[in-house]
Amino acid sequence: MVYLKEKIAVILILLLASCVKQRDLFDTVSPLLQIQGDWVPSLGAADMSGRATVMLFKGDEVDKRFFNLPNSVTAKTSRGEYNILLFNGMMFSEEITNLDHIFFRNTAKAETFEAVVVEVISNSRLARAQGEYIAGNDMEILTSAHTQLFVEGETQFNLKYKDGRNGYPVVQDYVESTIKLTPRALSYPTQVIVHLVYPRSAAIANGSLRGFAGSVFLASGAPSTFEVTHQVRLNSLVITHPGTNGDANDPELGTIVSPIFNTFGPPLDQPNRLYTFEINVILVNGEVVIKTFDVTDQIKQTIEKIHLFHQNPIGTLTIPIEIFLELTDVIGSAVSVNDWGDDEIIRVVI
């Protein structure tokens, strides 16, 4: 038995000693795609390193790259058709980004890639319908660009070591194509302006804008049909006409406005959609005025402006919404005014 083990050991040693040939080693060489983005027209930003993401879609394959140079990033590719999606912000995952009040969903394909505004807590002074989605107003301006490209080059295999020996030329990855994209803004600064008759009668004012989109498709730039509500405070009272004291035919006039907030705007393919603004005003005598205004005609004009903006997407498009409300003249009444904190109207002297 011992003799058999010694014999097997000798055979193995002889076999190993005779194996002098080693495996060859190959390097892969890939065609590179350089993607350049210009955010100066939409964001005024020349350096987007660490602030932008590129998604490359090829069939079921998805490759994500973060901008590591001021205006460009390079990605390895292979022969085939690519959908390329470029947007500001770092998408670490659908739910985790460095964008304010925005997350993503349906990101497996460029056509379904969607940005969604986060839901926030409702204003306690405003009515909320069951299932109503209250959108965050503090989301960033979102921009994107999309293109398709066919990569001609194929991945190559080049010999690096033969039989364990070096000395073969080193072949580097090479840039096959460079594409330049200019992202356009997909969200819009919005402001509500309320023109008041007897403006000093107002103590607190809030409002709900209903009908705007809660998400946008990055490839097409089209807002979705997902409806949300933007709730806003109305503040900064400005007297625009002093009026004549005691003359009902010449009342005092003024305006209150919402802060500028960002929205995805209205859907562009819903011609029969209704848009409303519901205002809730607490008067200085404690009475409450609630009224809903149909602002559909104003939004239809905005949709036309958005279509024109998409043809020449330079800068951002601001959406103004104006309503006119006559209050009861309660100035001079014996009233008790509560402390309304941050909701109190700020009066601006002009």
Legacy VTK file of the C-alpha trace (Angstrom):
# vtk DataFile Version 3.0
C-alpha trace
ASCII
DATASET POLYDATA
POINTS 350 float
0.000 0.000 0.000
2.823 2.359 0.904
4.573 1.461 -2.321
1.414 2.374 -4.355
1.185 5.818 -2.729
4.857 6.516 -3.455
4.351 5.484 -7.058
1.370 7.853 -7.515
3.347 10.729 -5.974
6.256 10.182 -8.365
3.877 10.154 -11.371
2.291 13.451 -10.283
5.682 15.112 -9.820
6.759 14.012 -13.285
3.536 15.313 -14.818
3.874 18.707 -13.153
7.489 18.982 -14.155
6.565 18.397 -17.773
3.834 21.197 -17.779
5.882 24.159 -18.914
3.263 25.680 -21.252
1.021 28.349 -19.676
-2.303 29.874 -20.724
-2.456 32.836 -23.070
-4.058 36.036 -21.707
-6.221 38.458 -23.707
-7.344 42.028 -22.942
-10.721 43.393 -24.045
-10.720 46.662 -25.961
-14.012 48.570 -26.043
-15.368 51.438 -28.147
-15.973 54.412 -25.855
-18.801 56.911 -26.090
-18.097 60.428 -24.846
-21.243 62.278 -23.786
-21.134 66.029 -23.357
-23.882 68.087 -21.734
-24.447 71.831 -21.801
-26.591 73.110 -18.916
-25.793 76.768 -19.473
-29.027 77.464 -21.429
-31.339 75.797 -18.903
-29.586 76.107 -15.528
-26.806 78.597 -16.129
-24.369 75.906 -14.935
-21.061 75.309 -16.731
-19.695 72.668 -14.336
-21.941 69.658 -13.674
-19.296 67.279 -12.307
-20.915 65.308 -9.503
-24.287 66.862 -10.377
-25.509 64.913 -13.414
-26.335 61.373 -14.506
-26.283 59.538 -17.835
-28.349 56.401 -18.422
-27.489 54.174 -21.409
-30.131 51.661 -22.485
-29.320 48.834 -24.914
-32.042 46.211 -25.083
-32.424 44.963 -21.510
-29.000 46.297 -20.505
-28.812 49.502 -18.452
-25.594 51.364 -17.686
-25.502 54.357 -15.326
-22.706 56.928 -15.283
-22.211 60.018 -13.135
-20.570 63.105 -14.599
-16.970 63.172 -13.379
-15.775 66.059 -15.565
-17.273 69.557 -15.787
-19.367 68.806 -18.865
-18.678 65.238 -19.995
-18.571 61.573 -19.082
-17.213 58.539 -20.953
-18.836 55.103 -21.070
-17.769 51.724 -22.456
-20.095 50.445 -25.167
-20.462 47.613 -27.659
-21.999 47.366 -31.092
-25.728 48.115 -31.113
-28.498 50.691 -30.689
-28.440 52.884 -27.576
-31.027 55.111 -25.942
-29.155 57.797 -24.036
-30.811 59.792 -21.273
-29.052 62.713 -19.611
-30.382 64.671 -16.623
-29.223 66.856 -13.761
-28.982 65.224 -10.354
-27.347 62.041 -9.069
-29.672 59.031 -9.141
-28.143 56.548 -6.716
-31.395 54.592 -6.869
-34.979 55.392 -7.846
-35.759 56.606 -4.338
-32.361 58.033 -3.422
-31.172 61.107 -5.313
-29.575 64.411 -4.439
-32.520 66.246 -6.016
-34.905 68.088 -3.721
-38.437 66.642 -3.581
-38.011 64.405 -6.655
-37.726 60.645 -7.033
-37.766 58.329 -10.064
-39.713 55.261 -11.130
-39.997 52.845 -14.079
-36.328 53.366 -14.892
-35.714 50.084 -16.756
-36.372 51.737 -20.139
-35.797 55.236 -21.456
-39.402 55.556 -22.667
-40.872 54.868 -19.219
-38.255 56.719 -17.157
-40.306 59.060 -14.965
-39.548 61.758 -12.396
-42.144 62.184 -9.645
-42.697 64.982 -7.127
-42.754 63.782 -3.519
-45.928 63.914 -1.424
-45.977 66.242 1.591
-48.227 66.918 4.573
-51.408 68.814 3.798
-52.009 72.355 5.067
-54.447 71.935 7.976
-56.423 75.018 6.947
-57.227 73.667 3.477
-59.765 71.043 2.515
-58.327 67.804 1.176
-60.268 65.255 -0.834
-59.846 61.573 -0.078
-56.830 60.223 -1.958
-55.669 63.689 -2.999
-51.889 63.814 -3.556
-50.332 66.978 -2.070
-47.190 67.769 -4.044
-44.042 69.255 -2.596
-43.459 72.802 -3.818
-39.713 72.917 -3.155
-38.525 70.542 -5.871
-35.594 71.591 -8.020
-35.809 72.566 -11.645
-35.378 69.251 -13.473
-33.742 69.139 -16.915
-33.100 66.311 -19.355
-31.971 65.443 -22.867
-32.525 62.251 -24.854
-31.056 60.834 -28.043
-30.523 57.534 -29.845
-27.220 56.355 -31.296
-25.982 53.253 -33.090
-22.489 52.196 -31.995
-20.579 50.647 -34.904
-17.509 49.370 -33.076
-17.318 45.962 -31.449
-15.494 44.740 -28.372
-12.112 43.304 -29.435
-9.796 40.767 -27.792
-6.086 41.531 -27.994
-3.284 39.200 -26.933
-1.455 40.461 -23.846
0.571 37.395 -22.724
1.432 34.340 -24.778
2.644 31.294 -22.940
3.177 33.551 -19.902
5.449 35.940 -21.771
4.863 39.679 -22.229
6.073 41.842 -25.074
2.887 42.228 -27.046
1.529 45.729 -27.839
-0.961 47.212 -25.353
-4.146 48.335 -27.128
-6.233 50.976 -25.339
-9.977 51.541 -25.348
-10.783 54.123 -27.995
-13.386 56.895 -28.319
-15.620 55.976 -31.223
-18.187 58.785 -30.923
-18.762 62.051 -29.107
-22.277 63.381 -28.734
-23.319 66.779 -27.423
-26.654 67.269 -25.674
-28.377 70.361 -24.295
-30.871 69.435 -21.570
-34.133 71.367 -21.416
-36.120 72.302 -18.322
-39.000 69.940 -17.499
-40.329 71.801 -14.455
-41.488 75.355 -14.234
-41.477 78.134 -11.629
-45.112 78.923 -10.815
-46.732 81.744 -8.852
-50.301 82.573 -7.880
-51.277 86.252 -7.788
-54.539 87.206 -6.088
-56.059 90.630 -6.768
-58.179 91.707 -3.806
-60.921 94.245 -3.254
-60.684 95.457 0.374
-57.344 93.704 0.852
-56.867 94.900 4.458
-59.809 92.735 5.467
-57.616 89.639 4.977
-55.710 88.177 7.934
-54.636 84.795 6.520
-54.875 83.351 3.018
-54.039 79.908 1.642
-54.924 78.159 -1.594
-54.983 74.868 -3.491
-54.031 74.631 -7.171
-55.557 71.474 -8.680
-54.998 69.765 -12.014
-51.232 69.977 -12.569
-49.096 66.915 -13.331
-47.245 65.111 -10.574
-44.593 63.577 -12.815
-42.825 63.928 -16.156
-41.290 61.506 -18.661
-37.654 62.445 -19.142
-37.196 61.108 -22.675
-40.183 62.861 -24.241
-40.320 65.800 -21.834
-44.088 65.325 -21.533
-45.839 65.734 -18.163
-47.888 62.700 -17.179
-51.641 62.567 -16.526
-51.019 61.847 -12.812
-52.871 64.684 -11.067
-51.619 66.407 -7.917
-52.512 69.423 -5.801
-50.112 72.219 -4.931
-51.024 74.008 -1.690
-49.624 77.496 -1.143
-49.685 80.322 1.357
-50.596 83.759 0.029
-48.706 86.600 1.595
-46.931 89.919 1.004
-49.895 92.264 0.784
-49.304 95.235 -1.507
-51.839 98.068 -1.786
-52.155 98.859 -5.492
-54.940 101.467 -5.235
-55.778 103.415 -2.045
-59.410 104.016 -2.982
-61.677 106.589 -1.452
-62.637 106.007 2.170
-66.328 105.268 2.463
-66.923 105.178 -1.302
-68.061 101.701 -2.407
-67.535 102.731 -6.039
-63.840 103.386 -5.402
-62.668 100.627 -3.027
-59.130 99.978 -1.895
-57.324 97.381 -4.065
-54.294 95.193 -3.408
-52.527 91.937 -4.191
-51.262 88.965 -2.257
-48.992 86.353 -3.842
-47.700 82.878 -3.254
-43.976 82.174 -3.073
-42.582 81.002 -6.395
-42.832 77.203 -6.388
-41.827 74.590 -8.957
-44.313 72.359 -10.771
-44.295 69.902 -13.661
-46.993 72.076 -15.195
-50.149 70.802 -16.885
-50.373 67.663 -19.061
-49.973 68.629 -22.711
-52.435 66.104 -24.167
-55.521 66.547 -21.962
-57.566 69.293 -23.684
-60.663 68.731 -21.510
-58.873 68.764 -18.174
-60.182 71.169 -15.532
-57.823 73.409 -13.535
-58.993 75.195 -10.412
-57.640 77.337 -7.625
-59.461 77.180 -4.296
-58.728 80.059 -1.950
-59.316 80.102 1.796
-59.189 83.553 3.427
-59.661 84.243 7.125
-60.783 87.834 7.610
-59.597 90.033 10.451
-63.003 89.596 12.131
-62.618 85.793 12.099
-64.976 85.086 9.214
-63.816 82.570 6.591
-64.166 83.080 2.857
-63.746 79.990 0.652
-64.120 80.238 -3.101
-63.031 78.111 -6.065
-61.928 79.710 -9.341
-61.794 78.001 -12.726
-58.358 78.858 -14.188
-58.578 76.450 -17.141
-58.415 79.193 -19.767
-55.196 80.541 -18.251
-53.659 77.064 -18.217
-54.589 76.478 -21.859
-52.563 79.572 -22.710
-49.711 78.146 -20.633
-49.838 74.858 -22.572
-49.370 76.791 -25.817
-46.358 78.550 -24.264
-44.889 75.193 -23.168
-45.169 73.827 -26.718
-43.294 76.893 -28.000
-40.769 76.575 -25.163
-40.014 72.966 -26.160
-39.125 74.187 -29.647
-36.616 76.661 -28.196
-35.862 75.492 -24.627
-33.612 78.307 -23.482
-33.828 79.274 -19.812
-36.964 78.498 -17.806
-40.644 79.192 -18.364
-42.595 80.827 -15.533
-46.291 80.004 -15.080
-48.374 82.860 -13.593
-51.921 82.238 -12.330
-54.112 85.243 -11.491
-57.470 85.438 -9.749
-59.679 88.345 -8.607
-61.502 88.198 -5.261
-63.704 90.807 -3.584
-63.735 90.660 0.211
-66.152 92.225 2.660
-64.970 95.543 4.075
-64.539 94.712 7.751
-61.896 97.284 8.643
-62.937 99.278 11.684
-65.052 96.502 13.169
-64.510 95.572 16.792
-62.738 92.268 16.349
-60.273 90.062 18.181
-57.367 88.902 16.006
-55.544 85.688 16.900
-51.803 85.158 16.488
-51.411 83.480 13.087
-47.638 83.004 13.276
-45.928 82.416 9.949
-49.244 82.573 8.080
-49.801 86.215 8.948
-49.990 88.503 5.951
-46.889 90.662 5.542
-47.913 94.152 4.539
-45.560 95.819 2.103
-45.625 99.609 2.102
-45.335 101.192 -1.337
LINES 1 351
350 0 1 2 3 4 5 6 7 8 9 10 11 12 13 14 15 16 17 18 19 20 21 22 23 24 25 26 27 28 29 30 31 32 33 34 35 36 37 38 39 40 41 42 43 44 45 46 47 48 49 50 51 52 53 54 55 56 57 58 59 60 61 62 63 64 65 66 67 68 69 70 71 72 73 74 75 76 77 78 79 80 81 82 83 84 85 86 87 88 89 90 91 92 93 94 95 96 97 98 99 100 101 102 103 104 105 106 107 108 109 110 111 112 113 114 115 116 117 118 119 120 121 122 123 124 125 126 127 128 129 130 131 132 133 134 135 136 137 138 139 140 141 142 143 144 145 146 147 148 149 150 151 152 153 154 155 156 157 158 159 160 161 162 163 164 165 166 167 168 169 170 171 172 173 174 175 176 177 178 179 180 181 182 183 184 185 186 187 188 189 190 191 192 193 194 195 196 197 198 199 200 201 202 203 204 205 206 207 208 209 210 211 212 213 214 215 216 217 218 219 220 221 222 223 224 225 226 227 228 229 230 231 232 233 234 235 236 237 238 239 240 241 242 243 244 245 246 247 248 249 250 251 252 253 254 255 256 257 258 259 260 261 262 263 264 265 266 267 268 269 270 271 272 273 274 275 276 277 278 279 280 281 282 283 284 285 286 287 288 289 290 291 292 293 294 295 296 297 298 299 300 301 302 303 304 305 306 307 308 309 310 311 312 313 314 315 316 317 318 319 320 321 322 323 324 325 326 327 328 329 330 331 332 333 334 335 336 337 338 339 340 341 342 343 344 345 346 347 348 349
